[in-house]
Amino acid sequence: MIGFSLKGHRFLYDVQTMLQVFYPNSNYYEVEEIQMSKITVISELSDTFTYGAIYIDGKLKVEKRCEVAGSPISTRQKKRLIKLSLYLCLKEVTGYEPKWGIVTGIRPAKVVNELIDLGHDEGFIKKMLMTGYLAGEDKADLAITVAKAEHSILSKNQKGDFSLYIGIPFCPTRCLYCSFTSSPLDRYKNVVDLYLDKLIEELEFVADNVDKNKLMTIYVGGGTPTSLNEEQLKRLLEKIDRLFDVKNISEYSVEAGRPDTITKEKLSIMKQNYVSRISINPQTMNHKTLETIGRQHSVDDVKLVYAMAEELGFDNINMDLILGLPNETIKDVEFTMKEILKLNPSSLTVHTLAIKRASRLKENLDDYSFVNVELMEDMLKLGNEYANKMAMKPYYMYRQKNTIGNFENIGYCKAGYECIYNVEIMEEKQTIIAVGAGSTSKIYDSDTNQVSRVFNVKSVEDYLSRFDEMLDRKCRGIFEKCQ
């Protein structure tokens, strides 16, 4: 447990994210005094300097001071200098030098996109990342590459455009690492049809209150949408087709996800209802690891459903992988990448394992072995190498809390196969209206560049029992008037 004390500022989030880089999977809490046991971190801001200090068992171990040049300075500059003074302390105490420096938060490319919008050139941006944020050269280059790809997509946004997220919170089983809102089918199979009744009612409500001509993308996610049976999936997709002009939107994705839930009939239903992009997510191509993480499909199942999808005409197929899975070695990752290369999908999302608080993995950490920071970096380099072999470039990037080394998740794709929805939901430059249990709508105001959120309750039971409240939340939080 790590205590922190703030003086002269309340940038609590920025202090915590800096601590998470150096001490992942720890608990952080605010204290008023220096603790006589454990670690205490001090962060101070004045008009002329920022100050960081670390005490261990009540004794000062290191302190650093960063001068504030000029006055007044922007909020962004205050946050940067606060993180810088802490970074210098934490690096000295731990001996660890993060590759991303003080670039924290879930969107590493955000700083770059903001600098692009201000008219700065690539050389200036790279220098700022490396000297102002202490990022390594390879990470600075990656951030610029991703930001340019994202900027190309975001620049096409028109005022009032929106995307639609449809949540299916059911899975055949819960994976070892998962903390998402998902409900195992063996427990919830008797309420799936009732859930779809309400989900469709919420979709009808949205359709009645939006300008359908401004719909850009649809993303059906979860959970695992293909955990629905064929009749249920057909019912949902046909209803979406009747409510919205899906033939003429920019992108229509379904997270097929678990190969053990995919059948040829389900793929046919998706194709018949104009779904243009699907994901088939093995996470690894090592059978032993699949068993460890609780997947019920085999490597051969992955290959079979991929071949079926291609046979039915799907040419925009994404595959998700997770690097750093329990007990996996660099050879295991290389085997996975070689198998993916044979399939040659149009896009690939490479995740760094995040050990999430609500996962079974977090509860049983001692039962597994994990890679260190250096090996994780080698795995990411291997992922990049094989993406290049498939003629893919990075176009999308985000981070999660509690990953080894504070590393990134990267979306790679062949030219023209960028997932628009992924960029829009991450960079928050477009309204995303979300329906279903556990979903969050993000309402973007292009005049103020601000985002507000409207939440649906997480559990299926609450969603069903409080459904009218969900509609009321949308009425008050999204639509100026409800029909």
VMD Tcl script that draws the C-alpha trace (Angstrom):
set ca {
  {0.00 0.00 0.00}
  {1.29 3.43 -0.97}
  {0.21 6.68 0.66}
  {0.41 10.00 -1.15}
  {0.04 13.57 0.06}
  {-0.88 16.49 -2.20}
  {0.16 20.03 -1.41}
  {-0.95 23.06 -3.41}
  {-2.93 21.07 -5.97}
  {-5.63 18.42 -6.43}
  {-4.32 16.61 -9.51}
  {-4.95 13.30 -7.78}
  {-5.47 11.28 -10.96}
  {-2.14 12.35 -12.45}
  {-0.27 11.41 -9.29}
  {-1.97 8.02 -9.10}
  {-1.28 7.18 -12.74}
  {2.39 8.00 -12.23}
  {2.50 5.70 -9.20}
  {0.83 2.93 -11.20}
  {3.67 3.02 -13.73}
  {6.24 2.15 -11.07}
  {4.07 0.21 -8.62}
  {1.41 -1.67 -10.64}
  {-1.17 -3.75 -8.77}
  {-0.72 -1.72 -5.57}
  {-3.30 0.17 -3.52}
  {-2.95 3.96 -3.38}
  {-4.60 6.18 -0.81}
  {-4.32 9.79 0.27}
  {-2.70 10.56 3.64}
  {-2.20 13.74 5.65}
  {1.05 12.74 7.33}
  {4.14 10.74 6.46}
  {3.64 7.07 7.33}
  {6.11 5.49 9.71}
  {5.76 2.23 7.78}
  {5.34 1.54 4.08}
  {5.83 4.18 1.33}
  {4.70 7.82 1.38}
  {4.85 9.98 -1.74}
  {4.73 13.79 -1.52}
  {3.64 15.94 -4.48}
  {3.70 19.73 -4.16}
  {2.88 22.57 -6.59}
  {3.66 26.25 -6.08}
  {3.84 29.26 -8.40}
  {7.55 28.70 -8.97}
  {8.22 24.95 -8.67}
  {6.89 21.43 -8.37}
  {8.33 19.12 -5.75}
  {8.32 15.37 -5.32}
  {9.61 13.26 -2.47}
  {9.51 9.64 -1.38}
  {9.66 8.45 2.21}
  {10.13 4.79 3.09}
  {9.27 3.77 6.65}
  {9.19 7.43 7.61}
  {12.65 8.27 6.23}
  {13.28 10.56 3.27}
  {14.85 8.57 0.42}
  {14.77 11.04 -2.45}
  {13.39 14.47 -3.36}
  {13.31 16.33 -6.67}
  {12.32 19.85 -7.62}
  {11.32 21.15 -11.06}
  {11.28 24.88 -11.69}
  {8.22 26.49 -13.27}
  {9.36 28.63 -16.19}
  {7.14 31.66 -16.67}
  {3.87 32.48 -15.00}
  {1.09 31.66 -15.24}
  {1.37 28.22 -16.84}
  {-1.39 26.06 -18.32}
  {-3.07 23.22 -16.48}
  {-1.40 20.79 -18.89}
  {2.02 22.19 -18.00}
  {1.26 21.97 -14.29}
  {0.34 18.31 -14.65}
  {3.43 17.60 -16.74}
  {5.78 19.15 -14.17}
  {4.03 17.41 -11.27}
  {4.50 14.07 -13.01}
  {8.09 14.94 -13.92}
  {9.14 15.63 -10.33}
  {7.52 12.36 -9.21}
  {9.00 10.43 -12.12}
  {12.53 11.51 -11.22}
  {12.00 10.36 -7.63}
  {10.39 7.06 -8.54}
  {13.02 6.21 -11.14}
  {15.80 6.73 -8.60}
  {14.11 4.66 -5.90}
  {13.03 1.75 -8.13}
  {15.81 1.76 -10.73}
  {13.15 1.40 -13.44}
  {13.04 3.71 -16.47}
  {9.67 3.43 -18.25}
  {9.79 3.51 -22.04}
  {6.85 5.93 -22.12}
  {8.43 8.34 -19.65}
  {5.71 10.51 -18.13}
  {3.19 9.90 -20.92}
  {0.44 8.41 -18.77}
  {-3.28 7.75 -19.19}
  {-5.05 5.42 -21.56}
  {-4.47 7.46 -24.75}
  {-0.74 7.90 -25.47}
  {-1.47 9.51 -28.86}
  {-3.68 12.22 -27.32}
  {-0.74 14.55 -26.62}
  {0.39 14.19 -30.23}
  {-3.07 14.86 -31.69}
  {-3.39 17.98 -29.55}
  {-0.01 19.23 -30.81}
  {-0.99 18.44 -34.41}
  {-4.17 20.49 -33.94}
  {-2.02 23.39 -32.70}
  {-0.06 23.28 -35.97}
  {3.22 21.80 -34.74}
  {5.33 19.75 -37.13}
  {6.54 16.19 -36.62}
  {10.06 17.21 -35.59}
  {8.79 19.50 -32.84}
  {6.37 16.86 -31.57}
  {9.03 14.16 -31.42}
  {11.38 16.47 -29.51}
  {8.59 17.38 -27.08}
  {7.79 13.72 -26.40}
  {11.43 12.80 -25.83}
  {12.59 15.84 -23.84}
  {9.39 17.17 -22.30}
  {7.82 13.79 -21.55}
  {10.98 11.61 -21.45}
  {9.55 9.02 -23.87}
  {12.00 6.75 -25.67}
  {12.57 7.39 -29.35}
  {10.74 4.24 -30.45}
  {7.68 5.16 -28.37}
  {7.75 8.73 -29.68}
  {7.82 7.41 -33.26}
  {4.96 4.99 -32.47}
  {2.82 7.73 -30.92}
  {3.33 9.98 -33.95}
  {2.54 7.17 -36.41}
  {-0.66 6.25 -34.56}
  {-1.72 9.87 -34.05}
  {-1.36 10.62 -37.77}
  {-3.47 7.57 -38.66}
  {-6.10 8.54 -36.08}
  {-6.05 12.16 -37.21}
  {-6.82 11.05 -40.77}
  {-9.96 9.29 -39.49}
  {-11.03 11.96 -37.02}
  {-10.69 14.73 -39.60}
  {-13.62 13.23 -41.51}
  {-16.02 13.75 -38.59}
  {-18.90 16.11 -39.24}
  {-20.88 17.97 -36.61}
  {-23.63 15.73 -35.24}
  {-22.12 12.44 -36.43}
  {-22.52 9.58 -33.98}
  {-21.80 5.89 -33.58}
  {-23.89 3.19 -31.92}
  {-22.63 0.60 -29.46}
  {-24.84 -2.43 -28.72}
  {-23.83 -4.49 -25.70}
  {-24.37 -8.24 -25.37}
  {-23.13 -9.05 -21.85}
  {-23.07 -12.84 -22.16}
  {-20.16 -15.27 -22.52}
  {-19.94 -19.06 -22.56}
  {-17.47 -18.85 -19.65}
  {-15.48 -16.13 -17.95}
  {-11.81 -16.00 -18.96}
  {-9.13 -15.95 -16.28}
  {-8.05 -12.36 -16.99}
  {-11.47 -10.86 -17.64}
  {-13.12 -8.11 -15.59}
  {-15.64 -6.95 -18.20}
  {-19.36 -6.88 -17.63}
  {-20.20 -10.39 -18.81}
  {-22.57 -13.04 -17.59}
  {-21.93 -16.79 -18.04}
  {-24.59 -18.33 -20.25}
  {-25.16 -21.37 -18.07}
  {-26.47 -19.02 -15.38}
  {-28.30 -16.51 -17.57}
  {-29.60 -18.59 -20.50}
  {-33.20 -18.25 -19.30}
  {-33.12 -14.45 -19.40}
  {-31.36 -13.90 -22.75}
  {-34.63 -13.51 -24.67}
  {-36.01 -11.12 -22.07}
  {-32.76 -9.16 -22.25}
  {-33.10 -8.93 -26.04}
  {-36.68 -7.68 -25.63}
  {-35.44 -4.76 -23.56}
  {-32.34 -4.17 -25.67}
  {-34.50 -3.89 -28.79}
  {-36.85 -1.53 -26.96}
  {-33.86 0.65 -26.05}
  {-32.70 0.57 -29.69}
  {-36.17 1.65 -30.82}
  {-36.05 4.51 -28.32}
  {-32.69 5.65 -29.69}
  {-33.87 5.34 -33.30}
  {-36.86 7.55 -32.52}
  {-34.66 10.32 -31.11}
  {-31.64 10.61 -33.42}
  {-30.94 11.85 -36.91}
  {-30.32 8.47 -38.52}
  {-28.52 10.12 -41.44}
  {-25.71 11.06 -39.05}
  {-25.00 7.46 -37.98}
  {-21.40 6.60 -38.94}
  {-20.64 3.20 -37.37}
  {-22.27 0.39 -35.40}
  {-20.33 -1.87 -33.04}
  {-21.95 -4.92 -31.47}
  {-19.74 -5.91 -28.54}
  {-19.83 -7.63 -25.20}
  {-19.32 -10.04 -23.62}
  {-19.54 -12.22 -26.68}
  {-22.35 -11.32 -29.11}
  {-22.04 -14.68 -30.86}
  {-22.92 -16.42 -27.59}
  {-26.49 -15.69 -28.75}
  {-27.97 -18.63 -30.59}
  {-28.77 -18.37 -34.30}
  {-32.40 -17.38 -33.80}
  {-31.51 -14.72 -31.23}
  {-28.70 -13.27 -33.34}
  {-30.95 -13.14 -36.40}
  {-33.68 -11.42 -34.42}
  {-31.29 -8.75 -33.18}
  {-29.50 -8.04 -36.47}
  {-32.70 -7.95 -38.50}
  {-34.15 -5.44 -36.04}
  {-31.03 -3.27 -36.31}
  {-31.41 -3.39 -40.10}
  {-35.04 -2.25 -39.88}
  {-34.24 0.60 -37.50}
  {-31.11 1.98 -39.20}
  {-29.78 2.27 -42.76}
  {-26.96 -0.21 -42.11}
  {-26.20 -0.67 -45.83}
  {-24.93 2.91 -46.09}
  {-22.96 3.47 -42.89}
  {-19.15 3.57 -42.87}
  {-18.65 0.46 -40.75}
  {-20.69 -2.29 -39.09}
  {-18.74 -4.51 -36.68}
  {-19.69 -7.56 -34.67}
  {-17.30 -8.86 -32.03}
  {-17.57 -12.54 -32.89}
  {-14.82 -13.08 -30.34}
  {-14.80 -16.61 -28.99}
  {-14.30 -19.16 -31.80}
  {-16.30 -21.75 -29.85}
  {-19.42 -19.57 -30.24}
  {-19.13 -19.11 -34.02}
  {-21.08 -21.26 -36.46}
  {-21.43 -21.05 -40.22}
  {-25.10 -20.14 -39.80}
  {-24.25 -17.24 -37.48}
  {-21.66 -15.99 -39.96}
  {-24.28 -16.22 -42.73}
  {-26.77 -14.26 -40.61}
  {-24.19 -11.52 -40.09}
  {-23.34 -11.42 -43.79}
  {-27.01 -11.26 -44.80}
  {-27.55 -8.35 -42.43}
  {-24.69 -6.24 -43.86}
  {-22.13 -6.71 -41.09}
  {-18.88 -5.53 -42.72}
  {-16.28 -6.28 -40.03}
  {-15.90 -9.14 -37.55}
  {-13.38 -10.17 -34.91}
  {-12.24 -13.73 -34.33}
  {-10.15 -13.61 -31.18}
  {-7.90 -16.54 -30.27}
  {-5.78 -14.50 -27.74}
  {-3.09 -17.19 -28.21}
  {-2.48 -20.08 -30.57}
  {-0.99 -22.29 -27.84}
  {-3.43 -24.95 -26.69}
  {-1.96 -25.25 -23.20}
  {-2.45 -21.53 -22.61}
  {-6.02 -21.68 -23.91}
  {-6.76 -24.24 -21.20}
  {-5.04 -22.08 -18.56}
  {-7.10 -18.98 -19.34}
  {-10.39 -20.88 -19.51}
  {-11.04 -20.89 -23.25}
  {-13.15 -23.77 -24.53}
  {-11.91 -23.70 -28.11}
  {-8.88 -25.29 -29.71}
  {-6.35 -23.83 -32.12}
  {-7.97 -25.89 -34.89}
  {-11.32 -24.26 -34.06}
  {-9.77 -20.85 -34.72}
  {-8.54 -21.95 -38.13}
  {-11.86 -23.58 -38.99}
  {-14.07 -20.57 -38.22}
  {-11.61 -18.22 -39.92}
  {-11.81 -20.31 -43.09}
  {-15.63 -20.33 -42.87}
  {-15.70 -16.54 -42.58}
  {-13.48 -16.12 -45.63}
  {-15.58 -18.64 -47.57}
  {-18.70 -16.57 -46.85}
  {-17.04 -13.42 -48.18}
  {-15.83 -11.61 -45.07}
  {-12.72 -9.68 -46.08}
  {-12.43 -7.44 -43.00}
  {-11.47 -9.80 -40.18}
  {-9.69 -8.70 -37.02}
  {-7.91 -11.01 -34.61}
  {-7.08 -10.17 -30.97}
  {-4.01 -11.46 -29.16}
  {-2.79 -10.99 -25.58}
  {0.94 -10.94 -24.86}
  {2.25 -11.84 -21.42}
  {-0.38 -14.48 -20.66}
  {0.41 -16.68 -17.63}
  {3.28 -19.11 -18.14}
  {3.89 -18.12 -21.78}
  {7.42 -17.70 -23.11}
  {8.79 -15.71 -26.04}
  {8.78 -18.97 -28.05}
  {5.07 -19.38 -27.34}
  {4.41 -15.87 -28.63}
  {6.49 -16.50 -31.75}
  {4.52 -19.68 -32.44}
  {1.28 -17.70 -32.13}
  {2.53 -15.02 -34.49}
  {3.59 -17.59 -37.08}
  {0.12 -19.16 -36.98}
  {-1.55 -15.75 -37.36}
  {0.76 -14.97 -40.29}
  {-0.58 -18.08 -42.07}
  {-4.15 -16.83 -41.66}
  {-3.17 -13.29 -42.71}
  {-6.11 -11.28 -41.29}
  {-6.82 -7.71 -42.36}
  {-6.20 -6.34 -38.87}
  {-4.61 -7.45 -35.63}
  {-4.99 -6.07 -32.11}
  {-2.05 -6.87 -29.85}
  {-2.83 -6.45 -26.14}
  {-0.48 -6.34 -23.19}
  {-1.85 -8.45 -20.33}
  {-3.51 -6.28 -17.68}
  {-4.03 -7.85 -14.27}
  {-7.41 -6.41 -13.34}
  {-8.74 -6.14 -9.84}
  {-12.03 -7.92 -10.57}
  {-10.46 -10.85 -12.44}
  {-9.88 -14.41 -11.25}
  {-6.24 -13.93 -12.25}
  {-5.81 -11.18 -9.66}
  {-7.26 -13.43 -6.98}
  {-4.80 -16.25 -7.76}
  {-1.59 -14.49 -8.76}
  {0.65 -16.91 -6.90}
  {-0.52 -19.80 -9.08}
  {1.08 -18.39 -12.25}
  {4.37 -17.07 -13.59}
  {4.60 -13.83 -15.57}
  {7.09 -12.14 -17.85}
  {9.26 -9.25 -16.67}
  {9.41 -5.80 -18.28}
  {12.28 -6.65 -20.62}
  {10.62 -9.82 -21.91}
  {7.31 -8.02 -22.39}
  {9.09 -5.45 -24.53}
  {10.63 -8.24 -26.62}
  {7.16 -9.75 -27.09}
  {5.78 -6.41 -28.28}
  {8.66 -6.05 -30.73}
  {7.89 -9.53 -32.03}
  {4.24 -8.55 -32.50}
  {5.32 -5.48 -34.46}
  {7.71 -7.56 -36.58}
  {4.98 -9.98 -37.63}
  {2.48 -7.17 -38.23}
  {5.01 -5.72 -40.67}
  {5.29 -9.11 -42.38}
  {1.52 -8.94 -42.95}
  {1.85 -5.42 -44.42}
  {0.11 -3.90 -41.38}
  {0.76 -0.53 -39.80}
  {-0.30 0.71 -36.33}
  {-3.38 2.92 -36.46}
  {-4.87 2.79 -32.96}
  {-3.43 2.54 -29.48}
  {-4.52 2.62 -25.88}
  {-3.35 1.52 -22.46}
  {-4.91 -0.14 -19.46}
  {-4.08 0.12 -15.79}
  {-1.87 -2.48 -14.16}
  {-0.03 -3.72 -17.23}
  {3.55 -4.88 -16.95}
  {5.81 -1.93 -17.78}
  {2.87 0.39 -18.51}
  {3.02 -0.88 -22.08}
  {0.44 -0.32 -24.78}
  {-2.23 -2.18 -26.73}
  {-1.83 -1.60 -30.46}
  {-4.23 -2.02 -33.35}
  {-2.47 -2.90 -36.62}
  {-4.16 -3.12 -40.01}
  {-3.60 -3.35 -43.71}
  {-4.22 -0.15 -45.66}
  {-7.92 0.71 -45.71}
  {-8.94 -1.66 -42.89}
  {-8.75 0.74 -39.93}
  {-11.56 0.24 -37.42}
  {-13.24 3.66 -37.33}
  {-15.22 2.86 -34.18}
  {-12.07 1.95 -32.23}
  {-10.53 5.33 -32.98}
  {-13.73 7.25 -32.24}
  {-14.41 5.58 -28.88}
  {-10.82 6.01 -27.75}
  {-10.14 9.58 -28.85}
  {-13.60 10.85 -27.79}
  {-14.19 13.18 -30.73}
  {-17.62 11.82 -31.62}
  {-20.80 10.94 -29.73}
  {-21.16 7.23 -29.02}
  {-24.68 6.20 -28.02}
  {-24.53 2.92 -26.14}
  {-27.35 0.51 -25.33}
  {-27.48 -2.57 -23.14}
  {-26.30 -3.55 -19.67}
  {-22.94 -2.15 -18.65}
  {-22.70 0.27 -21.57}
  {-21.67 3.92 -21.37}
  {-22.76 6.61 -23.80}
  {-20.23 9.37 -24.48}
  {-21.76 12.64 -25.61}
  {-19.30 14.87 -27.48}
  {-19.81 18.64 -27.70}
  {-17.74 19.84 -30.66}
  {-18.18 23.49 -29.61}
  {-16.52 23.00 -26.22}
  {-14.50 19.83 -27.02}
  {-15.99 18.28 -23.87}
  {-17.44 14.81 -23.28}
  {-20.25 13.92 -20.88}
  {-21.26 10.39 -20.01}
  {-24.57 8.60 -19.53}
  {-24.29 5.21 -17.84}
  {-26.44 2.12 -18.02}
  {-26.40 -0.14 -14.96}
  {-23.94 -3.02 -15.14}
  {-25.83 -6.13 -14.15}
  {-28.38 -7.85 -16.35}
  {-30.81 -8.10 -13.42}
  {-30.64 -4.34 -12.73}
  {-30.94 -3.53 -16.43}
  {-34.17 -5.52 -16.66}
  {-35.70 -4.25 -13.41}
  {-34.65 -0.61 -13.91}
  {-35.15 -0.40 -17.65}
  {-37.42 2.66 -17.58}
  {-34.71 4.45 -15.62}
  {-32.22 3.71 -18.43}
  {-34.52 5.38 -20.95}
  {-35.01 8.32 -18.63}
  {-31.26 8.73 -18.24}
  {-30.88 8.90 -22.01}
  {-33.79 11.29 -22.31}
  {-32.24 13.70 -19.82}
  {-28.59 13.16 -20.69}
  {-28.56 12.80 -24.47}
  {-31.72 13.94 -26.19}
  {-33.05 17.46 -25.90}
  {-36.54 16.11 -26.14}
  {-37.89 12.59 -26.21}
  {-40.63 11.47 -28.49}
}
mol new
graphics top color blue
foreach p $ca { graphics top sphere $p radius 0.5 }
foreach p [lrange $ca 0 end-1] q [lrange $ca 1 end] { graphics top cylinder $p $q radius 0.2 }
display resetview
